[in-house]
Amino acid sequence: MRTAYRADQIRAAEQALMATLPEGTLMDRAAAGLAAGCAGLLGRVYGSRVLLLVGSGDNGGDALFAGARLARRGARVTAVLAGSKTHEAGLHAFRAAGGRVGDRVEAADLVLDGLVGIGGSGPLREPYARLAAEAAHAGRVVAVDVPSGVDASTGQAHGAAVRAEVTVTMGAYKTGLLVDPGAAFAGRVELVDIGLGRYLPDPDVAALTGADVADLLPSPGVESDKYRRGVVGIAAGSDAYTGAAVLAVGGALRAGAGMVRYVGREAPVAQVRAHWPEAVITELERPALDGVGRVQAWVLGPGLGTDEWAHELAARVLASDVPVLIDADAISLVARDRSLLLRSAPVLLTPHAGELGRLLRVAREPIEAARLEHARRAAAELGATVLLKGSTTVVAEEERPARVNTTGSAWLATGGTGDVLSGIGGALLAQGLSCYDAGSCAAYLHGRAARLAGGPLTASDVAAAIPRARRSLGRAPD
């Protein structure tokens, strides 16, 4: 599992470690790792041109010491000193190694962003903001610890920020490197071990790996039957949105549900019956669940509509004593009538930013800018597990580290993929996973399936790739 921490947690761990080491040891370790990361990106260090953007703090010191190492290997290294002061020991080592100080951004094979470290917050001030903008046009960018302009604890970026190809981060992952928009600015993240491990507290956020997901997912045994493998009920689809029902049922079946019991009106029933003969179907003339049979979890909402009929069906589903995944139109119903959430059984909400905005009565834009904050707020306010879909999918539950998903593809931004995700999540709930684990594993499998399907893709392509995604767990990069 990949774990990440807020800036204050990292600072406390660094202070504890530094108290046990000779002065300068920690920065030397960081600089060695940073120089190695830069050398790997350059390929050939000798004769290369490297530009350092150096701020006032230890981040700038790391850049200068790393620049000195590259200069001793034959690189032509120039430093632009942007801060009101400069790390003295770092500057001395840099000059002693043959590095030179310049006054402007010039084209280089590699630009090392050492302007602002994990202590930075709020918008970049001048000249940092100007240098951050100019760095994008100067060469391939490596950020030291965190891209300047990105809040290490939240991933928020207020104004200009450095967009790195690689971020070399020290000691532990920072929350802001795993959550958008910070994750987008960070590029590929490489971790340098400087010895913080034993001094780190419980993580702020975590990201599952393929091996973690493989360990969490149940596998059928020799005595398994369709009931032991999990029976999921799906209440989805309407005359206007028949496809949502088809996709949710497909996601559940492909994710390994032992049985899917689908309930809906005539039009979506016909489509589900045509596409998935495996599903057990109950056509509803009125919004009641009489005679549907036992289920171990429900998926509620994809394409269901928001009229009185849909509200009554939602109320019946939520009156059950099994876990319920609430998606799409059912989220709109809950936003209008919070009393639907007054239940003792677990709830997994799977909104996108707009839907979460309706739940919290907040505009979409602030949610996109602070995804982690709003997912946590919703989990606390609503007493539910919240899976916030988007460029970074966040799973939040009170008193647990938030989880962020590292799989996925921009091709997932197409109609119906959320319906498939809800089916996957419902199947995992029916198989006995908690909302926290079901949401996290569903997001991971969904993203892995999208990568395997390639692009352009449709929601049906994602559903079809789920078995392959599951078989590939632990055998491919996360």
MARSEMAR-377708 format. One record per residue (C-alpha): residue in three letters; x negated, y, z negated; residue number from 0. Coordinates in Angstrom, 1 decimal, always signed. Layout:
residues N
residu	X	Y	Z	num
ala	X	Y	Z	NUM
...
This chain:
residues 478
residu	X	Y	Z	num
met	+0.0	+0.0	+0.0	0
arg	-1.3	+3.4	+0.9	1
thr	-0.8	+5.8	-2.1	2
ala	-1.0	+9.6	-2.0	3
tyr	-1.3	+12.3	-4.7	4
arg	-0.6	+16.0	-5.3	5
ala	-3.4	+18.5	-5.5	6
asp	-3.2	+18.8	-9.3	7
gln	-3.5	+15.0	-9.7	8
ile	-6.6	+15.0	-7.4	9
arg	-8.2	+17.9	-9.3	10
ala	-7.7	+16.1	-12.7	11
ala	-9.2	+12.9	-11.4	12
glu	-12.2	+14.8	-9.9	13
gln	-12.8	+16.6	-13.2	14
ala	-12.8	+13.3	-15.1	15
leu	-15.2	+11.7	-12.6	16
met	-17.5	+14.6	-12.4	17
ala	-17.9	+14.5	-16.2	18
thr	-19.7	+11.1	-15.8	19
leu	-22.0	+12.1	-12.9	20
pro	-25.0	+14.3	-12.3	21
glu	-24.1	+17.7	-11.0	22
gly	-23.5	+17.8	-7.2	23
thr	-23.0	+14.0	-6.9	24
leu	-19.4	+14.2	-5.9	25
met	-20.0	+16.9	-3.2	26
asp	-22.9	+14.8	-1.8	27
arg	-20.7	+11.8	-1.5	28
ala	-18.0	+13.8	+0.2	29
ala	-20.5	+15.4	+2.6	30
ala	-22.0	+12.1	+3.5	31
gly	-18.5	+10.7	+4.4	32
leu	-17.6	+13.8	+6.3	33
ala	-20.8	+13.8	+8.3	34
ala	-20.2	+10.1	+9.2	35
gly	-16.7	+10.8	+10.3	36
cys	-17.9	+13.6	+12.5	37
ala	-20.7	+11.5	+14.0	38
gly	-18.1	+8.8	+14.8	39
leu	-16.0	+11.3	+16.7	40
leu	-19.0	+12.8	+18.5	41
gly	-20.4	+9.5	+19.5	42
arg	-23.8	+11.1	+20.2	43
val	-24.9	+13.5	+17.5	44
tyr	-28.3	+14.6	+19.0	45
gly	-27.9	+17.6	+21.3	46
ser	-24.2	+18.1	+20.4	47
arg	-22.8	+21.5	+19.4	48
val	-21.0	+21.7	+16.1	49
leu	-19.1	+24.8	+14.8	50
leu	-18.3	+25.1	+11.1	51
leu	-15.5	+27.3	+9.8	52
val	-16.5	+27.9	+6.2	53
gly	-14.3	+29.3	+3.4	54
ser	-15.2	+30.4	-0.1	55
gly	-14.5	+27.3	-2.1	56
asp	-15.8	+23.7	-2.4	57
asn	-14.2	+22.9	+0.9	58
gly	-16.6	+25.2	+2.6	59
gly	-19.4	+23.6	+0.6	60
asp	-18.5	+20.2	+1.9	61
ala	-18.6	+21.6	+5.4	62
leu	-22.0	+23.1	+4.9	63
phe	-23.6	+20.0	+3.4	64
ala	-22.1	+17.9	+6.2	65
gly	-23.4	+20.4	+8.7	66
ala	-26.8	+20.1	+7.3	67
arg	-26.7	+16.3	+7.7	68
leu	-25.7	+16.7	+11.3	69
ala	-28.4	+19.3	+12.0	70
arg	-31.0	+16.9	+10.7	71
arg	-29.8	+14.4	+13.2	72
gly	-30.4	+16.8	+16.1	73
ala	-27.1	+18.6	+16.4	74
arg	-27.0	+22.4	+17.1	75
val	-24.8	+23.5	+14.2	76
thr	-23.4	+27.1	+13.7	77
ala	-21.4	+28.3	+10.7	78
val	-18.9	+31.1	+10.7	79
leu	-18.8	+32.3	+7.1	80
ala	-15.2	+33.5	+6.6	81
gly	-14.9	+33.9	+2.9	82
ser	-15.8	+36.7	+0.6	83
lys	-18.4	+34.4	-0.9	84
thr	-20.2	+31.2	+0.2	85
his	-21.2	+28.0	-1.6	86
glu	-24.8	+28.9	-2.4	87
ala	-26.3	+25.4	-2.6	88
gly	-24.5	+24.4	+0.6	89
leu	-25.6	+27.4	+2.5	90
his	-29.2	+26.9	+1.4	91
ala	-29.2	+23.2	+2.5	92
phe	-27.6	+24.2	+5.7	93
arg	-30.2	+26.8	+6.6	94
ala	-33.0	+24.5	+5.5	95
ala	-31.8	+21.8	+7.9	96
gly	-31.9	+24.3	+10.8	97
gly	-28.3	+25.4	+10.9	98
arg	-27.6	+29.0	+11.9	99
val	-25.0	+31.5	+10.9	100
gly	-22.8	+33.1	+13.6	101
asp	-20.0	+35.7	+13.5	102
arg	-17.5	+34.3	+16.0	103
val	-15.8	+31.2	+17.2	104
glu	-17.6	+29.7	+20.2	105
ala	-17.0	+26.6	+22.3	106
ala	-18.3	+23.4	+20.7	107
asp	-18.1	+19.7	+21.0	108
leu	-16.7	+19.6	+17.5	109
val	-15.2	+22.2	+15.1	110
leu	-15.2	+21.5	+11.4	111
asp	-12.4	+23.2	+9.5	112
gly	-13.7	+24.0	+6.0	113
leu	-11.7	+27.1	+5.5	114
val	-9.2	+26.2	+2.8	115
gly	-9.0	+23.0	+0.7	116
ile	-6.4	+21.4	-1.5	117
gly	-6.0	+24.4	-3.7	118
gly	-4.6	+26.5	-0.9	119
ser	-0.9	+27.4	-0.8	120
gly	+1.2	+29.9	+1.1	121
pro	+0.3	+31.6	+4.4	122
leu	-3.3	+31.9	+5.5	123
arg	-4.7	+35.3	+5.2	124
glu	-7.1	+37.0	+7.5	125
pro	-9.6	+36.2	+8.8	126
tyr	-8.6	+32.6	+8.1	127
ala	-5.3	+32.8	+10.1	128
arg	-7.2	+34.1	+13.2	129
leu	-9.9	+31.5	+12.9	130
ala	-7.3	+28.7	+12.5	131
ala	-5.7	+29.9	+15.8	132
glu	-9.0	+30.1	+17.6	133
ala	-10.2	+26.7	+16.4	134
ala	-7.6	+25.0	+18.7	135
his	-9.3	+26.4	+21.8	136
ala	-12.9	+25.8	+20.7	137
gly	-13.2	+22.0	+20.7	138
arg	-12.1	+18.8	+19.0	139
val	-11.2	+19.7	+15.4	140
val	-12.0	+17.8	+12.2	141
ala	-10.4	+19.1	+9.0	142
val	-12.1	+18.8	+5.7	143
asp	-9.8	+17.1	+3.2	144
val	-6.6	+18.8	+4.5	145
pro	-6.0	+21.1	+7.5	146
ser	-6.2	+24.8	+6.5	147
gly	-2.8	+26.2	+6.2	148
val	-1.2	+22.9	+5.1	149
asp	-0.1	+22.6	+1.5	150
ala	-1.8	+19.4	+0.2	151
ser	+1.0	+18.6	-2.2	152
thr	+4.0	+19.0	+0.0	153
gly	+2.9	+19.0	+3.7	154
gln	+4.5	+22.4	+4.2	155
ala	+2.9	+24.9	+6.5	156
his	+3.7	+28.6	+6.1	157
gly	+2.6	+30.2	+9.3	158
ala	-0.7	+29.5	+11.0	159
ala	-2.4	+26.2	+10.3	160
val	-5.3	+24.3	+11.8	161
arg	-4.2	+21.4	+14.0	162
ala	-6.8	+18.7	+13.6	163
glu	-7.5	+15.6	+15.7	164
val	-9.0	+13.9	+12.6	165
thr	-8.7	+14.8	+8.9	166
val	-11.4	+13.4	+6.7	167
thr	-10.0	+13.4	+3.2	168
met	-11.9	+12.8	+0.0	169
gly	-11.1	+10.3	-2.8	170
ala	-7.5	+9.7	-2.1	171
tyr	-4.7	+10.5	+0.4	172
lys	-2.9	+13.8	-0.3	173
thr	+0.9	+13.8	-0.1	174
gly	+0.8	+16.6	+2.5	175
leu	-1.2	+14.4	+4.9	176
leu	+1.6	+11.8	+5.1	177
val	+4.7	+14.1	+5.3	178
asp	+5.6	+16.4	+8.2	179
pro	+4.9	+19.0	+9.2	180
gly	+1.5	+18.4	+7.5	181
ala	+1.1	+15.0	+8.9	182
ala	+1.4	+16.4	+12.4	183
phe	-1.3	+18.9	+11.7	184
ala	-3.6	+16.3	+10.1	185
gly	-3.9	+13.9	+13.1	186
arg	-5.6	+10.7	+12.3	187
val	-6.5	+10.6	+8.6	188
glu	-9.8	+8.9	+7.5	189
leu	-10.3	+8.3	+3.8	190
val	-13.8	+8.7	+2.1	191
asp	-14.1	+6.8	-1.1	192
ile	-15.9	+9.0	-3.7	193
gly	-15.1	+6.9	-6.7	194
leu	-11.8	+8.5	-7.9	195
gly	-9.9	+5.2	-8.1	196
arg	-9.9	+4.5	-11.8	197
tyr	-9.1	+8.1	-12.7	198
leu	-6.0	+8.5	-10.5	199
pro	-2.5	+8.5	-12.1	200
asp	+0.6	+6.9	-10.7	201
pro	+1.0	+8.1	-7.1	202
asp	+3.2	+10.9	-5.9	203
val	+4.2	+9.1	-2.8	204
ala	+3.4	+5.7	-1.2	205
ala	+3.5	+4.2	+2.3	206
leu	+4.1	+0.5	+2.9	207
thr	+1.7	-1.5	+5.1	208
gly	+2.8	-4.4	+7.3	209
ala	+1.4	-6.8	+4.6	210
asp	+3.6	-5.1	+2.0	211
val	+6.7	-5.4	+4.1	212
ala	+5.9	-9.1	+4.8	213
asp	+5.7	-9.7	+1.1	214
leu	+9.0	-8.0	+0.4	215
leu	+11.1	-9.6	+3.1	216
pro	+12.8	-12.9	+2.2	217
ser	+12.2	-15.9	+4.4	218
pro	+14.7	-18.8	+4.8	219
gly	+13.8	-22.0	+3.0	220
val	+14.6	-25.6	+3.9	221
glu	+17.8	-25.4	+1.9	222
ser	+18.9	-22.0	+3.3	223
asp	+22.3	-21.6	+4.9	224
lys	+24.1	-18.6	+6.3	225
tyr	+25.4	-17.5	+3.0	226
arg	+22.1	-17.8	+1.2	227
arg	+20.5	-15.7	+4.0	228
gly	+22.9	-12.8	+3.3	229
val	+26.4	-11.8	+4.5	230
val	+26.7	-8.2	+5.5	231
gly	+29.9	-6.4	+6.2	232
ile	+29.9	-3.6	+8.8	233
ala	+32.6	-1.0	+8.9	234
ala	+31.8	+1.1	+12.0	235
gly	+32.9	+2.3	+15.4	236
ser	+36.1	+4.0	+16.6	237
asp	+37.9	+4.6	+19.9	238
ala	+35.4	+7.4	+20.7	239
tyr	+32.3	+5.6	+19.5	240
thr	+32.5	+1.9	+20.3	241
gly	+28.7	+1.6	+20.9	242
ala	+27.8	+2.5	+17.3	243
ala	+29.5	-0.6	+16.1	244
val	+27.7	-2.8	+18.7	245
leu	+24.3	-1.3	+17.8	246
ala	+24.8	-1.6	+14.0	247
val	+25.9	-5.3	+14.3	248
gly	+23.0	-5.9	+16.6	249
gly	+20.5	-4.4	+14.1	250
ala	+21.9	-6.6	+11.3	251
leu	+21.8	-9.8	+13.3	252
arg	+18.3	-9.1	+14.7	253
ala	+17.1	-8.4	+11.2	254
gly	+18.0	-11.8	+10.0	255
ala	+21.4	-11.6	+8.4	256
gly	+22.9	-15.0	+7.8	257
met	+26.3	-13.7	+8.8	258
val	+27.8	-10.4	+9.9	259
arg	+31.4	-9.7	+9.2	260
tyr	+32.5	-6.8	+11.3	261
val	+35.7	-4.8	+10.6	262
gly	+37.1	-2.1	+12.9	263
arg	+39.9	-1.0	+15.2	264
glu	+40.9	-2.5	+18.6	265
ala	+38.5	-0.7	+20.9	266
pro	+35.2	-1.3	+19.0	267
val	+36.3	-4.8	+18.1	268
ala	+36.5	-5.7	+21.8	269
gln	+33.0	-4.4	+22.4	270
val	+31.5	-6.2	+19.4	271
arg	+33.2	-9.4	+20.4	272
ala	+31.8	-9.1	+24.0	273
his	+28.3	-8.3	+22.9	274
trp	+27.9	-10.4	+19.7	275
pro	+29.9	-13.6	+19.6	276
glu	+27.9	-14.5	+16.5	277
ala	+29.8	-11.9	+14.5	278
val	+32.9	-12.7	+12.4	279
ile	+35.4	-10.1	+13.4	280
thr	+38.4	-8.7	+11.6	281
glu	+40.6	-6.3	+13.6	282
leu	+42.2	-3.7	+11.4	283
glu	+45.6	-2.2	+12.0	284
arg	+45.4	-0.4	+8.7	285
pro	+42.4	+0.6	+6.6	286
ala	+42.3	-2.3	+4.3	287
leu	+39.9	-5.2	+3.6	288
asp	+42.4	-7.9	+2.8	289
gly	+41.2	-11.3	+4.2	290
val	+37.8	-10.1	+5.4	291
gly	+35.9	-12.5	+3.2	292
arg	+33.0	-12.2	+0.8	293
val	+30.1	-10.0	+1.7	294
gln	+26.9	-9.2	-0.2	295
ala	+26.4	-5.7	+1.1	296
trp	+28.2	-3.2	+3.4	297
val	+27.2	-0.9	+6.2	298
leu	+29.6	+2.0	+6.3	299
gly	+29.9	+4.8	+8.8	300
pro	+28.2	+4.6	+12.2	301
gly	+30.7	+6.0	+14.7	302
leu	+33.6	+5.5	+12.2	303
gly	+35.2	+8.9	+12.6	304
thr	+36.2	+11.3	+9.9	305
asp	+40.0	+11.2	+10.0	306
glu	+42.3	+10.0	+7.2	307
trp	+42.1	+6.4	+8.4	308
ala	+38.3	+6.5	+8.2	309
his	+38.4	+8.1	+4.8	310
glu	+40.7	+5.4	+3.4	311
leu	+38.6	+2.7	+4.8	312
ala	+35.5	+4.3	+3.3	313
ala	+37.2	+4.5	-0.1	314
arg	+38.1	+0.7	+0.1	315
val	+34.5	-0.2	+1.0	316
leu	+33.0	+2.0	-1.7	317
ala	+35.4	+0.5	-4.3	318
ser	+33.7	-2.8	-3.8	319
asp	+31.0	-4.1	-6.3	320
val	+28.2	-4.7	-3.8	321
pro	+25.5	-2.4	-2.4	322
val	+26.7	+0.0	+0.4	323
leu	+24.6	+1.7	+3.0	324
ile	+26.3	+5.0	+4.0	325
asp	+25.4	+6.4	+7.4	326
ala	+26.6	+8.9	+10.0	327
asp	+30.3	+9.7	+9.8	328
ala	+30.6	+8.2	+6.3	329
ile	+28.0	+10.8	+5.2	330
ser	+30.3	+13.5	+6.4	331
leu	+33.2	+11.9	+4.5	332
val	+31.1	+11.8	+1.3	333
ala	+30.0	+15.4	+1.8	334
arg	+33.7	+16.4	+1.9	335
asp	+34.7	+14.1	-1.0	336
arg	+31.9	+13.5	-3.5	337
ser	+34.2	+11.4	-5.6	338
leu	+33.6	+8.5	-3.1	339
leu	+30.2	+8.1	-4.7	340
leu	+31.6	+7.5	-8.2	341
arg	+30.7	+3.8	-8.3	342
ser	+28.5	+1.6	-10.3	343
ala	+27.0	-0.5	-7.5	344
pro	+24.0	+0.7	-5.6	345
val	+24.2	+3.2	-2.7	346
leu	+21.7	+3.8	+0.1	347
leu	+22.3	+7.0	+2.0	348
thr	+20.6	+7.4	+5.5	349
pro	+21.1	+10.9	+6.7	350
his	+19.2	+12.9	+9.2	351
ala	+18.3	+16.5	+8.3	352
gly	+21.6	+18.0	+9.4	353
glu	+23.6	+15.4	+7.5	354
leu	+21.6	+15.9	+4.4	355
gly	+22.2	+19.6	+4.8	356
arg	+26.0	+18.9	+4.6	357
leu	+25.5	+16.9	+1.5	358
leu	+23.4	+19.5	-0.2	359
arg	+25.1	+22.5	+1.4	360
val	+21.7	+23.7	+2.8	361
ala	+20.8	+24.7	+6.4	362
arg	+18.9	+22.1	+8.5	363
glu	+15.7	+24.3	+8.8	364
pro	+14.7	+24.4	+5.1	365
ile	+15.1	+20.6	+5.0	366
glu	+12.9	+20.0	+8.0	367
ala	+10.3	+22.3	+6.4	368
ala	+10.4	+20.6	+3.0	369
arg	+11.6	+17.0	+3.7	370
leu	+10.2	+15.5	+0.5	371
glu	+11.6	+18.1	-1.8	372
his	+15.1	+17.8	-0.3	373
ala	+15.2	+14.0	-0.2	374
arg	+14.2	+13.9	-3.9	375
arg	+16.8	+16.6	-4.8	376
ala	+19.5	+14.6	-3.0	377
ala	+18.6	+11.4	-4.8	378
ala	+18.8	+13.2	-8.2	379
glu	+22.0	+15.0	-7.4	380
leu	+23.9	+12.1	-5.9	381
gly	+22.6	+9.3	-8.0	382
ala	+21.7	+7.3	-4.9	383
thr	+18.7	+6.2	-2.9	384
val	+18.2	+8.5	+0.0	385
leu	+16.5	+7.6	+3.3	386
leu	+16.0	+10.9	+5.1	387
lys	+15.4	+10.1	+8.8	388
gly	+13.2	+12.2	+11.1	389
ser	+9.7	+12.8	+12.2	390
thr	+8.6	+11.6	+8.7	391
thr	+11.1	+9.2	+7.2	392
val	+11.3	+9.6	+3.5	393
val	+12.8	+7.2	+1.0	394
ala	+13.6	+8.8	-2.4	395
glu	+14.9	+7.4	-5.6	396
glu	+14.9	+8.9	-9.1	397
glu	+11.9	+8.0	-11.2	398
arg	+10.1	+6.2	-8.4	399
pro	+7.3	+7.5	-6.1	400
ala	+8.9	+8.6	-2.8	401
arg	+8.0	+6.4	+0.1	402
val	+7.1	+7.7	+3.5	403
asn	+7.1	+5.6	+6.7	404
thr	+4.1	+5.5	+8.9	405
thr	+5.5	+3.6	+11.9	406
gly	+7.7	+4.9	+14.6	407
ser	+7.6	+6.7	+18.0	408
ala	+8.8	+9.9	+19.4	409
trp	+10.9	+7.7	+21.8	410
leu	+13.1	+6.9	+18.8	411
ala	+14.7	+10.3	+19.2	412
thr	+17.6	+9.0	+21.3	413
gly	+21.2	+8.2	+20.6	414
gly	+22.1	+5.0	+18.7	415
thr	+18.7	+4.2	+17.1	416
gly	+20.1	+5.3	+13.7	417
asp	+22.9	+2.8	+14.1	418
val	+20.4	+0.1	+14.6	419
leu	+18.5	+1.2	+11.5	420
ser	+21.7	+1.1	+9.4	421
gly	+22.2	-2.5	+10.6	422
ile	+18.7	-3.5	+9.6	423
gly	+19.1	-1.8	+6.2	424
gly	+22.4	-3.5	+5.6	425
ala	+21.0	-6.9	+6.4	426
leu	+18.1	-6.4	+4.0	427
leu	+20.5	-5.3	+1.2	428
ala	+22.6	-8.4	+1.8	429
gln	+19.4	-10.5	+1.5	430
gly	+18.9	-9.2	-2.0	431
leu	+16.5	-6.3	-1.6	432
ser	+17.0	-3.2	-3.7	433
cys	+18.1	+0.0	-1.9	434
tyr	+14.5	+1.3	-2.5	435
asp	+12.9	-1.7	-0.8	436
ala	+15.6	-2.2	+1.8	437
gly	+15.4	+1.4	+3.0	438
ser	+11.6	+1.3	+3.1	439
cys	+11.3	-2.0	+4.9	440
ala	+14.1	-1.1	+7.3	441
ala	+12.4	+2.1	+8.3	442
tyr	+9.1	+0.2	+8.8	443
leu	+10.6	-2.5	+10.9	444
his	+12.6	+0.0	+12.9	445
gly	+9.5	+2.0	+13.7	446
arg	+7.4	-1.0	+14.5	447
ala	+10.1	-2.3	+16.8	448
ala	+10.1	+1.0	+18.6	449
arg	+6.3	+0.9	+19.1	450
leu	+6.5	-2.6	+20.5	451
ala	+9.4	-1.6	+22.8	452
gly	+7.3	+1.2	+24.3	453
gly	+9.1	+4.0	+26.1	454
pro	+11.3	+5.4	+27.4	455
leu	+13.5	+3.2	+25.3	456
thr	+17.2	+2.8	+24.3	457
ala	+18.6	+1.8	+21.0	458
ser	+19.3	-1.7	+22.4	459
asp	+15.6	-2.0	+23.2	460
val	+14.8	-1.3	+19.6	461
ala	+17.2	-3.9	+18.3	462
ala	+15.9	-6.5	+20.7	463
ala	+12.3	-5.9	+19.5	464
ile	+13.1	-6.3	+15.8	465
pro	+12.2	-10.1	+15.6	466
arg	+8.9	-9.4	+17.3	467
ala	+8.2	-6.6	+14.9	468
arg	+8.8	-8.9	+12.0	469
arg	+6.6	-11.6	+13.4	470
ser	+3.8	-9.0	+13.9	471
leu	+3.7	-7.8	+10.3	472
gly	+0.1	-7.7	+9.0	473
arg	-1.4	-8.3	+12.4	474
ala	-1.3	-4.8	+13.9	475
pro	-2.3	-1.3	+12.7	476
asp	+0.3	+0.5	+10.6	477
